[in-house]
Amino acid sequence: MVYFVVQQAVSVGSKTFGAQNQLLYRLLKGGIFTALLTILVVLFMVGNLTFIDLFVSALAFLPSGWALLQVMATHSIHIMNS
């Protein structure tokens, strides 16, 4: 869920700032990166998070992500054939 929010923020920032305000766009991306890095550091320090916990939680989302890709691919074939 967090990935989609971050991706949407970067996409909207890219469209809003574009080539005209490249500095603001890069500051937005840097701010998002810094915030995510800070959250990870706090989770490692306070919540006793380990790298194995991160790996296992990433693996938990792989099957659902793969299923979403398959559904999207199936629907795009039906849309193209219509």
N, C-alpha and C positions, 0 to 999 in steps of 0.2 A: 504494500500500500504506500509506503514511504517512497519507494522508487517511482511510482506513478506521479506522486505529488511533486517530487523533485524534477522529474522529466517534464511535467506540465509547466512548472515555474521557469525552467530553462527555455522551453519552447515559446512561452508567452514573452519572456524577456528578449529572445531573439527577434520575434516579430515586432515588439514594441521599440526596442532600441536599434536593431538592425545595424546597417553599415554606418549610419549617421552618428550614432553615439556608441562607438565600439568600446570606449573606456567604461561607460556605465554598464554595458553588457558584461564585460569582463569582471567588473566589481561585483555584479550580481552573482556570477558563477563562482567567484572567489568566496563570497559571503556564504553561499550555500555549501561549498566544500568545507569551509572553516566550521560552520555550524554542525555538519555531519561528523566531522573529525572530533569536535569537542564532545558531542554526544557519545561517540564511541569511547573516548578516553574516560569520560565520567562513568560509563557502564563498566569498563575494565577495572577502574579504581574502586568505585563504591559498590557495584553489584557483583564483584568477583567474577566477571565474565571472562571466559577463556576463548582461545581461537577455535577450539573444538566446538564450543557452543555456537559460535558464528557459522562454522562449517555445517553443523547439523541443522541449524535453522535455515540456512540457504538450501540445503537438500530437501527440506520439508516443502519448499515452494516449487521445486523443479517439476514434479509430475503435474501439478495444476497448471503451471505455465505451459508445459508441453501440450496439455489437453486444450488450453485456450488457443494455442497456435493451430492445432489440428482443426478445431471448430471454425476458426477464422479462414483457414485454407479451404475448407469444405464450402463455406458460405460464399467465398469469393469465386469459386468455380461455378456455383449455381447462379450467381449474379452475372458472371460473364456469359453464361449460356442463355440467359434470358433475353 
